[in-house]
């Protein structure tokens, strides 16, 4: 099966039968990988500082993409967590969108220790890179990201939010249970429960519903092949049981996994724009506002 990775229509991915079998756990994501869509958004970088930086995290120099306004002053922060492709152009563009609104946006390269999944063309090679970034490592990298932000003169230390897509959506829930330094989270179609047959002992968002230290807004698709609405209902029940009345979900009718990803045919402009507006309102209501 030939697929196209997010960097462009000339970058073809090959899924062998073995690779396809391994990808089924990411069915909602894999089904959304297709040639770059005509609606792909390009945000200009004039007036912004956009750069790759590194900072220490758990004995490793962790790369990250940062976009922020050039103008002086302390700004609120959004930590942007990627899909399984890492820091490809869509994620960098999301950072620039935040920066044009007056935020500091930082997207750590959580997969960098094992490699860079963005240029890979074989799904069977992508997944080991992704799977190497286990939950403990990623939470440590989130902590290191906040430590780096604390050292920057352009950062409002008490106004940090987090958002993420697919793989990154699950990270949002986990990071919101990690530290009260994160004031609000917005999770775009992130997995809430383990995949069928998983033996991974890690916790999942549903396991930490009672540990959330900040409110999370979940933006999910009605027709997600990998994250059925039954798991959303299970997470809602877990939140209710924990007495969490701050976090909530919005499910967009008629949408598929990846509906915000404008480089895919699954992009749904109306839902994507509505979700983005909900995200900005959520951050503002929780003190993460320019």
DACOR-V944698 format. One record per pair of residues at least 24 apart in sequence whose ideal C-beta (glycine too) atoms are under 10 Angstrom apart, sorted by the first residue. I is the first residue (numbers start at 0). J is the second residue. D is the distance in whole Angstrom. If there is no record, write none. Layout:
((I | J | D) (I | J | D))
//
This chain:
((0 | 29 | 9) (0 | 122 | 9) (1 | 34 | 10) (1 | 120 | 9) (2 | 29 | 8) (2 | 30 | 10) (2 | 32 | 5) (2 | 33 | 7) (2 | 34 | 9) (2 | 120 | 9) (2 | 121 | 10) (2 | 122 | 7) (3 | 32 | 7) (3 | 33 | 6) (3 | 34 | 5) (3 | 35 | 7) (3 | 120 | 9) (3 | 262 | 9) (3 | 263 | 9) (4 | 32 | 7) (4 | 34 | 10) (4 | 35 | 9) (4 | 84 | 6) (4 | 87 | 7) (4 | 116 | 9) (4 | 117 | 7) (4 | 118 | 8) (4 | 119 | 7) (4 | 120 | 7) (4 | 122 | 9) (4 | 125 | 9) (4 | 262 | 10) (5 | 32 | 8) (5 | 33 | 10) (5 | 35 | 7) (5 | 39 | 9) (5 | 81 | 10) (5 | 82 | 8) (5 | 84 | 5) (5 | 85 | 10) (5 | 87 | 5) (5 | 88 | 7) (5 | 89 | 6) (5 | 90 | 9) (5 | 117 | 7) (5 | 260 | 8) (5 | 262 | 5) (5 | 263 | 8) (6 | 35 | 8) (6 | 84 | 8) (6 | 87 | 5) (6 | 88 | 6) (6 | 89 | 9) (6 | 117 | 6) (6 | 118 | 7) (6 | 262 | 9) (7 | 34 | 9) (7 | 35 | 6) (7 | 39 | 9) (7 | 87 | 10) (7 | 88 | 8) (7 | 262 | 9) (8 | 33 | 10) (8 | 34 | 5) (8 | 35 | 5) (8 | 36 | 10) (8 | 262 | 10) (9 | 34 | 10) (9 | 35 | 9) (10 | 34 | 10) (10 | 35 | 9) (10 | 87 | 10) (10 | 117 | 9) (10 | 118 | 7) (10 | 119 | 9) (10 | 120 | 7) (11 | 120 | 6) (12 | 119 | 8) (12 | 120 | 5) (12 | 121 | 7) (12 | 122 | 6) (12 | 124 | 10) (12 | 125 | 8) (13 | 120 | 6) (13 | 121 | 6) (13 | 122 | 8) (13 | 123 | 9) (13 | 124 | 10) (14 | 120 | 10) (14 | 121 | 8) (14 | 122 | 5) (14 | 123 | 8) (14 | 125 | 10) (15 | 121 | 7) (15 | 122 | 8) (15 | 123 | 6) (16 | 123 | 10) (17 | 122 | 10) (17 | 123 | 6) (18 | 121 | 6) (18 | 122 | 4) (18 | 123 | 3) (18 | 124 | 8) (18 | 125 | 9) (18 | 126 | 8) (19 | 122 | 7) (19 | 123 | 9) (20 | 123 | 9) (21 | 122 | 7) (21 | 123 | 6) (21 | 125 | 9) (21 | 126 | 5) (21 | 127 | 9) (21 | 130 | 10) (22 | 83 | 10) (22 | 122 | 5) (22 | 123 | 8) (22 | 125 | 9) (22 | 126 | 7) (23 | 194 | 9) (23 | 195 | 9) (23 | 224 | 10) (23 | 225 | 9) (24 | 126 | 9) (24 | 190 | 9) (24 | 193 | 10) (24 | 194 | 4) (24 | 195 | 8) (24 | 196 | 8) (24 | 197 | 8) (24 | 225 | 8) (25 | 82 | 10) (25 | 83 | 7) (25 | 122 | 9) (25 | 125 | 10) (25 | 126 | 8) (25 | 129 | 9) (25 | 165 | 8) (25 | 166 | 8) (25 | 190 | 9) (25 | 194 | 8) (25 | 224 | 10) (25 | 225 | 6) (25 | 256 | 9) (26 | 194 | 9) (26 | 223 | 9) (26 | 224 | 5) (26 | 225 | 4) (26 | 226 | 9) (26 | 256 | 8) (27 | 165 | 8) (27 | 188 | 7) (27 | 190 | 9) (27 | 220 | 8) (27 | 222 | 9) (27 | 223 | 5) (27 | 224 | 5) (27 | 225 | 3) (27 | 226 | 6) (27 | 227 | 9) (27 | 255 | 8) (27 | 256 | 3) (27 | 257 | 8) (27 | 265 | 10) (28 | 82 | 7) (28 | 83 | 7) (28 | 84 | 9) (28 | 164 | 9) (28 | 165 | 5) (28 | 166 | 8) (28 | 188 | 9) (28 | 190 | 9) (28 | 223 | 10) (28 | 224 | 9) (28 | 225 | 6) (28 | 226 | 9) (28 | 256 | 6) (28 | 257 | 7) (28 | 260 | 10) (29 | 83 | 9) (29 | 122 | 7) (29 | 224 | 9) (29 | 225 | 8) (29 | 256 | 9) (30 | 223 | 9) (30 | 224 | 5) (30 | 225 | 8) (30 | 255 | 7) (30 | 256 | 7) (30 | 257 | 8) (30 | 263 | 10) (30 | 265 | 8) (31 | 82 | 9) (31 | 165 | 8) (31 | 188 | 10) (31 | 220 | 10) (31 | 223 | 9) (31 | 224 | 9) (31 | 225 | 9) (31 | 255 | 7) (31 | 256 | 5) (31 | 257 | 4) (31 | 258 | 9) (31 | 260 | 7) (31 | 262 | 10) (31 | 263 | 5) (31 | 264 | 8) (31 | 265 | 4) (31 | 266 | 9) (32 | 82 | 10) (32 | 83 | 10) (32 | 84 | 9) (32 | 122 | 9) (32 | 257 | 8) (32 | 260 | 9) (32 | 262 | 10) (32 | 263 | 7) (32 | 264 | 10) (32 | 265 | 9) (33 | 257 | 10) (33 | 262 | 9) (33 | 263 | 6) (33 | 264 | 5) (33 | 265 | 8) (34 | 262 | 9) (34 | 263 | 9) (34 | 264 | 8) (35 | 88 | 9) (35 | 89 | 9) (35 | 261 | 9) (35 | 262 | 5) (35 | 263 | 8) (35 | 264 | 9) (36 | 260 | 8) (36 | 261 | 6) (36 | 262 | 6) (36 | 263 | 6) (36 | 264 | 5) (36 | 265 | 8) (36 | 266 | 5) (37 | 261 | 9) (37 | 262 | 10) (37 | 264 | 9) (37 | 266 | 10) (38 | 260 | 10) (38 | 261 | 5) (38 | 262 | 8) (38 | 263 | 9) (38 | 264 | 9) (38 | 266 | 6) (38 | 267 | 10) (38 | 268 | 7) (38 | 271 | 9) (39 | 88 | 8) (39 | 89 | 8) (39 | 92 | 8) (39 | 260 | 9) (39 | 261 | 5) (39 | 262 | 4) (39 | 263 | 9) (39 | 266 | 8) (40 | 89 | 8) (40 | 92 | 6) (40 | 93 | 9) (40 | 95 | 10) (40 | 96 | 8) (40 | 261 | 5) (40 | 262 | 9) (40 | 266 | 9) (40 | 271 | 9) (41 | 88 | 8) (41 | 92 | 7) (41 | 95 | 9) (41 | 261 | 10) (42 | 66 | 9) (42 | 91 | 9) (42 | 92 | 5) (42 | 93 | 8) (42 | 94 | 9) (42 | 95 | 4) (42 | 96 | 5) (42 | 97 | 9) (42 | 98 | 8) (42 | 99 | 6) (43 | 95 | 8) (43 | 99 | 8) (44 | 69 | 10) (44 | 91 | 9) (44 | 92 | 10) (44 | 95 | 6) (44 | 98 | 8) (44 | 99 | 9) (45 | 69 | 9) (45 | 99 | 10) (46 | 70 | 8) (46 | 98 | 9) (46 | 99 | 8) (47 | 94 | 9) (47 | 95 | 6) (47 | 98 | 5) (47 | 99 | 7) (47 | 104 | 10) (48 | 98 | 8) (48 | 103 | 9) (48 | 153 | 9) (49 | 91 | 8) (49 | 94 | 8) (49 | 95 | 6) (49 | 98 | 7) (49 | 104 | 9) (51 | 86 | 8) (51 | 91 | 10) (51 | 106 | 10) (51 | 108 | 9) (52 | 105 | 8) (52 | 107 | 10) (52 | 147 | 8) (52 | 151 | 10) (53 | 107 | 10) (53 | 108 | 9) (53 | 111 | 9) (53 | 147 | 9) (54 | 105 | 10) (54 | 107 | 9) (54 | 140 | 10) (54 | 143 | 6) (54 | 144 | 8) (54 | 146 | 8) (54 | 147 | 4) (54 | 148 | 9) (54 | 150 | 9) (55 | 143 | 7) (55 | 146 | 9) (55 | 147 | 8) (56 | 107 | 8) (56 | 109 | 10) (56 | 111 | 10) (56 | 112 | 9) (56 | 136 | 9) (56 | 139 | 6) (56 | 140 | 5) (56 | 141 | 9) (56 | 142 | 8) (56 | 143 | 3) (56 | 144 | 8) (56 | 146 | 8) (56 | 147 | 8) (57 | 112 | 9) (57 | 135 | 9) (57 | 136 | 7) (57 | 139 | 5) (57 | 140 | 7) (57 | 142 | 9) (57 | 143 | 7) (58 | 112 | 10) (58 | 139 | 10) (59 | 111 | 8) (59 | 112 | 6) (59 | 136 | 9) (59 | 139 | 10) (59 | 140 | 9) (59 | 143 | 9) (60 | 111 | 9) (61 | 107 | 6) (61 | 108 | 7) (61 | 109 | 8) (61 | 111 | 6) (61 | 112 | 8) (61 | 139 | 10) (61 | 140 | 6) (61 | 143 | 6) (61 | 144 | 8) (61 | 147 | 9) (62 | 86 | 8) (62 | 106 | 10) (62 | 107 | 8) (62 | 108 | 4) (62 | 109 | 10) (62 | 110 | 10) (62 | 111 | 5) (62 | 115 | 9) (63 | 94 | 10) (63 | 105 | 5) (63 | 106 | 6) (63 | 107 | 4) (63 | 108 | 6) (63 | 109 | 9) (63 | 111 | 9) (63 | 140 | 9) (63 | 143 | 10) (63 | 144 | 7) (63 | 147 | 8) (64 | 90 | 7) (64 | 91 | 5) (64 | 93 | 10) (64 | 94 | 6) (64 | 95 | 9) (64 | 104 | 8) (64 | 105 | 7) (64 | 106 | 5) (64 | 107 | 8) (64 | 108 | 8) (65 | 94 | 7) (65 | 98 | 9) (65 | 103 | 7) (65 | 104 | 7) (65 | 105 | 5) (65 | 106 | 8) (65 | 107 | 10) (65 | 147 | 10) (65 | 148 | 10) (65 | 151 | 9) (65 | 153 | 10) (66 | 91 | 7) (66 | 92 | 9) (66 | 93 | 9) (66 | 94 | 4) (66 | 95 | 5) (66 | 96 | 9) (66 | 97 | 7) (66 | 98 | 4) (66 | 99 | 8) (66 | 102 | 8) (66 | 103 | 8) (66 | 104 | 5) (66 | 105 | 8) (66 | 106 | 9) (67 | 94 | 9) (67 | 95 | 10) (67 | 97 | 9) (67 | 98 | 5) (67 | 101 | 9) (67 | 102 | 7) (67 | 103 | 4) (67 | 104 | 7) (67 | 105 | 9) (67 | 151 | 9) (67 | 153 | 6) (67 | 154 | 9) (68 | 98 | 6) (68 | 99 | 8) (68 | 100 | 9) (68 | 101 | 6) (68 | 102 | 8) (68 | 103 | 8) (68 | 153 | 8) (68 | 289 | 9) (69 | 98 | 9) (69 | 153 | 10) (70 | 101 | 9) (70 | 153 | 9) (71 | 152 | 8) (71 | 153 | 7) (72 | 101 | 9) (72 | 152 | 9) (72 | 153 | 7) (72 | 155 | 9) (72 | 289 | 10) (73 | 103 | 9) (73 | 151 | 9) (73 | 152 | 7) (73 | 153 | 6) (73 | 154 | 6) (73 | 155 | 5) (73 | 156 | 8) (73 | 157 | 10) (73 | 158 | 9) (74 | 98 | 9) (74 | 100 | 10) (74 | 101 | 6) (74 | 102 | 6) (74 | 103 | 5) (74 | 104 | 9) (74 | 151 | 10) (74 | 153 | 6) (74 | 154 | 7) (74 | 155 | 6) (74 | 158 | 8) (74 | 289 | 6) (75 | 100 | 10) (75 | 101 | 8) (75 | 102 | 6) (75 | 103 | 7) (75 | 104 | 10) (75 | 154 | 8) (75 | 155 | 5) (75 | 156 | 10) (75 | 157 | 9) (75 | 158 | 4) (75 | 159 | 7) (75 | 160 | 7) (75 | 182 | 9) (75 | 282 | 8) (75 | 283 | 9) (75 | 286 | 8) (75 | 287 | 5) (75 | 288 | 6) (75 | 289 | 6) (76 | 102 | 7) (76 | 103 | 5) (76 | 104 | 7) (76 | 105 | 7) (76 | 144 | 9) (76 | 145 | 9) (76 | 148 | 6) (76 | 151 | 9) (76 | 153 | 9) (76 | 154 | 6) (76 | 155 | 7) (76 | 156 | 9) (76 | 158 | 7) (76 | 159 | 5) (76 | 160 | 7) (76 | 161 | 9) (76 | 181 | 10) (76 | 182 | 10) (76 | 287 | 8) (77 | 102 | 5) (77 | 103 | 7) (77 | 104 | 5) (77 | 105 | 8) (77 | 106 | 9) (77 | 158 | 10) (77 | 159 | 8) (77 | 160 | 5) (77 | 161 | 7) (77 | 162 | 6) (77 | 183 | 9) (77 | 185 | 9) (77 | 278 | 9) (77 | 282 | 7) (77 | 287 | 7) (78 | 103 | 10) (78 | 104 | 8) (78 | 105 | 6) (78 | 106 | 8) (78 | 107 | 7) (78 | 140 | 10) (78 | 141 | 7) (78 | 144 | 6) (78 | 145 | 8) (78 | 148 | 8) (78 | 159 | 7) (78 | 160 | 7) (78 | 161 | 4) (78 | 162 | 8) (78 | 163 | 8) (78 | 167 | 10) (78 | 170 | 9) (78 | 171 | 9) (78 | 174 | 8) (78 | 181 | 8) (78 | 184 | 9) (79 | 104 | 6) (79 | 105 | 7) (79 | 106 | 4) (79 | 107 | 9) (79 | 160 | 10) (79 | 161 | 8) (79 | 162 | 6) (79 | 163 | 7) (79 | 164 | 9) (79 | 167 | 8) (80 | 106 | 7) (80 | 107 | 8) (80 | 109 | 7) (80 | 137 | 8) (80 | 140 | 10) (80 | 141 | 9) (80 | 161 | 7) (80 | 162 | 7) (80 | 163 | 3) (80 | 164 | 7) (80 | 165 | 9) (80 | 166 | 8) (80 | 167 | 3) (80 | 168 | 8) (80 | 169 | 9) (80 | 170 | 5) (80 | 171 | 6) (80 | 173 | 10) (80 | 174 | 8) (80 | 184 | 10) (80 | 186 | 9) (80 | 187 | 10) (80 | 189 | 9) (81 | 106 | 6) (81 | 107 | 9) (81 | 108 | 8) (81 | 109 | 7) (81 | 110 | 8) (81 | 116 | 9) (81 | 117 | 9) (81 | 163 | 7) (81 | 164 | 7) (81 | 165 | 8) (81 | 166 | 7) (81 | 167 | 5) (81 | 170 | 9) (82 | 116 | 9) (82 | 129 | 9) (82 | 163 | 8) (82 | 164 | 5) (82 | 165 | 4) (82 | 166 | 6) (82 | 167 | 6) (82 | 168 | 9) (82 | 187 | 9) (82 | 188 | 10) (82 | 189 | 10) (82 | 257 | 8) (82 | 260 | 8) (83 | 110 | 8) (83 | 116 | 6) (83 | 117 | 10) (83 | 122 | 9) (83 | 125 | 6) (83 | 126 | 8) (83 | 128 | 8) (83 | 129 | 5) (83 | 130 | 10) (83 | 132 | 10) (83 | 164 | 10) (83 | 165 | 7) (83 | 166 | 5) (83 | 167 | 9) (84 | 110 | 9) (84 | 115 | 9) (84 | 116 | 5) (84 | 117 | 5) (84 | 118 | 9) (84 | 119 | 9) (84 | 125 | 8) (84 | 128 | 10) (84 | 129 | 9) (84 | 164 | 10) (84 | 165 | 9) (84 | 166 | 9) (85 | 109 | 8) (85 | 110 | 5) (85 | 111 | 8) (85 | 114 | 9) (85 | 115 | 6) (85 | 116 | 5) (85 | 117 | 5) (85 | 118 | 9) (85 | 119 | 10) (85 | 125 | 9) (85 | 128 | 8) (85 | 129 | 8) (85 | 132 | 10) (85 | 166 | 10) (86 | 110 | 9) (86 | 111 | 9) (86 | 115 | 8) (86 | 116 | 9) (86 | 117 | 7) (87 | 115 | 9) (87 | 116 | 9) (87 | 117 | 4) (87 | 118 | 9) (87 | 262 | 9) (88 | 117 | 9) (88 | 262 | 8) (89 | 164 | 8) (89 | 259 | 9) (89 | 260 | 6) (89 | 261 | 7) (89 | 262 | 5) (89 | 263 | 9) (90 | 117 | 9) (90 | 163 | 10) (90 | 164 | 8) (90 | 167 | 9) (90 | 260 | 10) (92 | 261 | 8) (92 | 262 | 9) (93 | 162 | 8) (93 | 163 | 10) (93 | 164 | 8) (93 | 259 | 9) (93 | 260 | 10) (93 | 261 | 10) (93 | 275 | 10) (96 | 275 | 8) (97 | 160 | 9) (97 | 162 | 9) (97 | 278 | 10) (97 | 279 | 9) (97 | 282 | 10) (97 | 289 | 9) (100 | 279 | 7) (100 | 282 | 10) (100 | 288 | 10) (100 | 289 | 6) (101 | 288 | 9) (101 | 289 | 3) (102 | 155 | 10) (102 | 158 | 9) (102 | 160 | 8) (102 | 279 | 10) (102 | 282 | 8) (102 | 287 | 8) (102 | 288 | 9) (102 | 289 | 6) (103 | 148 | 8) (103 | 151 | 8) (103 | 153 | 6) (103 | 154 | 6) (103 | 155 | 8) (103 | 158 | 10) (103 | 159 | 9) (103 | 289 | 10) (104 | 160 | 10) (104 | 162 | 9) (105 | 144 | 6) (105 | 145 | 10) (105 | 147 | 8) (105 | 148 | 7) (105 | 151 | 10) (105 | 154 | 9) (105 | 159 | 10) (105 | 161 | 10) (106 | 144 | 10) (106 | 163 | 9) (106 | 167 | 9) (107 | 137 | 9) (107 | 140 | 6) (107 | 141 | 8) (107 | 143 | 8) (107 | 144 | 5) (107 | 147 | 9) (108 | 132 | 10) (108 | 140 | 9) (109 | 136 | 8) (109 | 137 | 5) (109 | 140 | 6) (109 | 141 | 9) (109 | 144 | 10) (109 | 166 | 9) (109 | 167 | 9) (109 | 170 | 8) (110 | 136 | 10) (110 | 137 | 10) (110 | 166 | 9) (111 | 140 | 9) (112 | 136 | 8) (112 | 140 | 9) (129 | 166 | 7) (130 | 199 | 9) (132 | 166 | 9) (132 | 170 | 9) (133 | 199 | 8) (133 | 201 | 7) (134 | 169 | 9) (134 | 170 | 8) (134 | 173 | 6) (134 | 177 | 10) (134 | 199 | 9) (134 | 200 | 10) (134 | 201 | 4) (134 | 202 | 7) (134 | 203 | 9) (135 | 201 | 8) (137 | 166 | 10) (137 | 167 | 10) (137 | 169 | 10) (137 | 170 | 6) (137 | 173 | 7) (137 | 174 | 8) (137 | 177 | 10) (138 | 170 | 9) (138 | 173 | 6) (138 | 174 | 7) (138 | 176 | 9) (138 | 177 | 5) (138 | 178 | 9) (139 | 177 | 10) (140 | 170 | 10) (140 | 174 | 10) (141 | 170 | 8) (141 | 173 | 8) (141 | 174 | 5) (141 | 177 | 6) (141 | 178 | 8) (141 | 180 | 9) (141 | 181 | 8) (142 | 174 | 9) (142 | 177 | 7) (142 | 178 | 7) (142 | 180 | 9) (144 | 174 | 10) (145 | 174 | 10) (145 | 177 | 10) (145 | 178 | 7) (145 | 180 | 5) (145 | 181 | 8) (146 | 180 | 10) (148 | 180 | 9) (149 | 180 | 9) (155 | 286 | 9) (155 | 287 | 9) (155 | 288 | 10) (155 | 289 | 9) (156 | 180 | 8) (157 | 182 | 8) (157 | 286 | 7) (157 | 287 | 9) (158 | 182 | 6) (158 | 183 | 9) (158 | 282 | 9) (158 | 285 | 9) (158 | 286 | 6) (158 | 287 | 5) (158 | 288 | 7) (158 | 289 | 9) (159 | 183 | 9) (159 | 213 | 9) (159 | 286 | 9) (159 | 287 | 7) (160 | 184 | 7) (160 | 185 | 7) (160 | 213 | 8) (160 | 278 | 9) (160 | 281 | 8) (160 | 282 | 5) (160 | 283 | 10) (160 | 285 | 7) (160 | 286 | 9) (160 | 287 | 4) (160 | 288 | 9) (161 | 185 | 8) (161 | 186 | 9) (161 | 213 | 9) (161 | 215 | 9) (161 | 282 | 10) (161 | 287 | 9) (162 | 186 | 7) (162 | 187 | 7) (162 | 215 | 10) (162 | 216 | 9) (162 | 218 | 9) (162 | 259 | 10) (162 | 275 | 10) (162 | 278 | 6) (162 | 281 | 9) (162 | 282 | 8) (163 | 187 | 7) (163 | 188 | 10) (163 | 189 | 6) (164 | 188 | 7) (164 | 189 | 8) (164 | 218 | 10) (164 | 256 | 10) (164 | 257 | 8) (164 | 259 | 7) (164 | 260 | 7) (165 | 189 | 7) (165 | 190 | 8) (165 | 223 | 10) (165 | 225 | 9) (165 | 226 | 9) (165 | 256 | 7) (165 | 257 | 7) (165 | 259 | 10) (165 | 260 | 8) (166 | 190 | 8) (168 | 204 | 9) (168 | 215 | 10) (168 | 217 | 8) (168 | 218 | 8) (168 | 219 | 9) (168 | 226 | 9) (169 | 203 | 7) (169 | 204 | 6) (169 | 226 | 10) (170 | 204 | 9) (171 | 204 | 9) (171 | 213 | 10) (171 | 215 | 6) (171 | 216 | 9) (171 | 217 | 9) (172 | 202 | 10) (172 | 203 | 8) (172 | 204 | 4) (172 | 205 | 9) (172 | 206 | 10) (172 | 207 | 7) (172 | 208 | 9) (172 | 210 | 10) (172 | 211 | 8) (172 | 215 | 6) (172 | 217 | 8) (172 | 234 | 8) (172 | 246 | 9) (173 | 201 | 9) (173 | 202 | 7) (173 | 203 | 8) (173 | 204 | 7) (173 | 206 | 9) (173 | 207 | 7) (173 | 210 | 9) (173 | 211 | 10) (174 | 212 | 10) (174 | 213 | 9) (174 | 215 | 9) (175 | 204 | 9) (175 | 207 | 8) (175 | 210 | 9) (175 | 211 | 5) (175 | 212 | 6) (175 | 213 | 5) (175 | 214 | 8) (175 | 215 | 5) (175 | 246 | 8) (176 | 202 | 8) (176 | 204 | 8) (176 | 206 | 9) (176 | 207 | 4) (176 | 208 | 8) (176 | 209 | 9) (176 | 210 | 4) (176 | 211 | 5) (176 | 212 | 6) (176 | 213 | 9) (176 | 215 | 9) (177 | 207 | 9) (177 | 210 | 9) (177 | 211 | 10) (177 | 212 | 7) (177 | 213 | 10) (178 | 212 | 6) (178 | 213 | 9) (179 | 212 | 4) (179 | 213 | 7) (180 | 212 | 9) (180 | 213 | 9) (181 | 211 | 10) (181 | 212 | 7) (181 | 213 | 5) (181 | 215 | 10) (181 | 285 | 10) (181 | 287 | 9) (182 | 212 | 9) (182 | 213 | 6) (182 | 214 | 8) (182 | 282 | 8) (182 | 285 | 5) (182 | 286 | 5) (182 | 287 | 5) (183 | 213 | 6) (183 | 214 | 6) (183 | 215 | 8) (183 | 216 | 8) (183 | 245 | 9) (183 | 246 | 10) (183 | 278 | 9) (183 | 281 | 6) (183 | 282 | 5) (183 | 283 | 9) (183 | 284 | 8) (183 | 285 | 4) (183 | 286 | 7) (183 | 287 | 5) (184 | 211 | 8) (184 | 212 | 10) (184 | 213 | 6) (184 | 214 | 7) (184 | 215 | 4) (184 | 216 | 7) (184 | 217 | 9) (184 | 246 | 8) (184 | 278 | 10) (184 | 281 | 9) (184 | 282 | 9) (184 | 285 | 9) (184 | 287 | 10) (185 | 214 | 10) (185 | 215 | 7) (185 | 216 | 5) (185 | 217 | 8) (185 | 218 | 7) (185 | 274 | 8) (185 | 275 | 9) (185 | 277 | 8) (185 | 278 | 5) (185 | 279 | 9) (185 | 281 | 6) (185 | 282 | 7) (185 | 287 | 10) (186 | 215 | 6) (186 | 216 | 7) (186 | 217 | 5) (186 | 218 | 7) (186 | 219 | 8) (186 | 234 | 10) (186 | 246 | 9) (186 | 248 | 9) (187 | 216 | 10) (187 | 217 | 8) (187 | 218 | 5) (187 | 219 | 8) (187 | 220 | 9) (187 | 256 | 10) (187 | 257 | 9) (187 | 258 | 8) (187 | 259 | 6) (187 | 260 | 9) (187 | 271 | 9) (187 | 274 | 7) (187 | 275 | 10) (187 | 278 | 9) (188 | 217 | 8) (188 | 218 | 7) (188 | 219 | 5) (188 | 220 | 6) (188 | 223 | 6) (188 | 225 | 9) (188 | 226 | 6) (188 | 231 | 10) (188 | 250 | 10) (188 | 251 | 9) (188 | 254 | 9) (188 | 255 | 9) (188 | 256 | 5) (188 | 257 | 7) (188 | 258 | 8) (188 | 259 | 8) (188 | 260 | 10) (188 | 274 | 10) (189 | 215 | 10) (189 | 217 | 8) (189 | 218 | 9) (189 | 219 | 9) (189 | 226 | 8) (190 | 223 | 10) (190 | 225 | 7) (190 | 226 | 6) (190 | 230 | 8) (191 | 217 | 8) (191 | 219 | 9) (191 | 226 | 7) (191 | 230 | 5) (191 | 231 | 7) (191 | 232 | 10) (191 | 233 | 7) (191 | 234 | 5) (191 | 235 | 10) (191 | 237 | 9) (191 | 248 | 10) (192 | 226 | 9) (192 | 227 | 10) (192 | 229 | 9) (192 | 230 | 5) (192 | 231 | 10) (192 | 233 | 6) (192 | 234 | 8) (192 | 237 | 10) (193 | 230 | 10) (194 | 225 | 8) (203 | 230 | 10) (203 | 234 | 9) (204 | 230 | 9) (204 | 234 | 6) (204 | 237 | 8) (204 | 238 | 10) (205 | 230 | 8) (205 | 233 | 6) (205 | 234 | 5) (205 | 235 | 10) (205 | 236 | 9) (205 | 237 | 5) (205 | 238 | 9) (206 | 237 | 8) (207 | 237 | 9) (207 | 241 | 9) (208 | 233 | 10) (208 | 234 | 7) (208 | 235 | 9) (208 | 236 | 9) (208 | 237 | 4) (208 | 238 | 5) (208 | 239 | 9) (208 | 240 | 7) (208 | 241 | 5) (208 | 242 | 10) (208 | 243 | 6) (208 | 246 | 8) (209 | 237 | 8) (209 | 238 | 8) (209 | 240 | 8) (209 | 241 | 4) (209 | 242 | 8) (209 | 243 | 7) (210 | 241 | 8) (210 | 243 | 10) (211 | 238 | 8) (211 | 241 | 8) (211 | 243 | 6) (211 | 245 | 8) (211 | 246 | 6) (213 | 245 | 8) (213 | 246 | 9) (213 | 285 | 7) (213 | 286 | 10) (213 | 287 | 10) (214 | 243 | 8) (214 | 244 | 9) (214 | 245 | 4) (214 | 246 | 5) (214 | 247 | 8) (214 | 281 | 8) (214 | 284 | 9) (214 | 285 | 6) (215 | 243 | 9) (215 | 245 | 8) (215 | 246 | 4) (215 | 247 | 8) (215 | 248 | 9) (215 | 281 | 9) (216 | 245 | 10) (216 | 246 | 7) (216 | 247 | 6) (216 | 248 | 8) (216 | 249 | 7) (216 | 274 | 9) (216 | 277 | 6) (216 | 278 | 7) (216 | 280 | 9) (216 | 281 | 5) (216 | 282 | 9) (216 | 284 | 10) (216 | 285 | 9) (217 | 246 | 7) (217 | 247 | 7) (217 | 248 | 4) (217 | 249 | 7) (217 | 250 | 9) (218 | 248 | 8) (218 | 249 | 5) (218 | 250 | 8) (218 | 251 | 7) (218 | 254 | 10) (218 | 258 | 9) (218 | 259 | 8) (218 | 270 | 8) (218 | 271 | 9) (218 | 273 | 9) (218 | 274 | 5) (218 | 275 | 9) (218 | 277 | 7) (218 | 278 | 7) (218 | 281 | 10) (219 | 248 | 6) (219 | 249 | 7) (219 | 250 | 5) (219 | 251 | 7) (219 | 254 | 9) (219 | 256 | 9) (219 | 258 | 9) (219 | 274 | 10) (220 | 250 | 7) (220 | 251 | 6) (220 | 252 | 9) (220 | 253 | 9) (220 | 254 | 4) (220 | 255 | 5) (220 | 256 | 5) (220 | 257 | 8) (220 | 258 | 5) (220 | 259 | 10) (220 | 265 | 9) (220 | 267 | 8) (220 | 270 | 8) (221 | 250 | 6) (221 | 251 | 6) (221 | 252 | 5) (221 | 253 | 6) (221 | 254 | 6) (221 | 255 | 8) (221 | 258 | 10) (221 | 270 | 9) (222 | 250 | 10) (222 | 251 | 10) (222 | 252 | 9) (222 | 253 | 7) (222 | 254 | 7) (222 | 255 | 5) (222 | 256 | 8) (222 | 258 | 9) (222 | 265 | 10) (223 | 250 | 9) (223 | 251 | 10) (223 | 254 | 8) (223 | 255 | 6) (223 | 256 | 4) (223 | 257 | 9) (223 | 258 | 9) (224 | 255 | 7) (224 | 256 | 6) (225 | 255 | 10) (225 | 256 | 6) (226 | 256 | 7) (245 | 285 | 9) (247 | 277 | 10) (247 | 281 | 9) (249 | 273 | 8) (249 | 274 | 7) (249 | 277 | 6) (249 | 281 | 10))
//
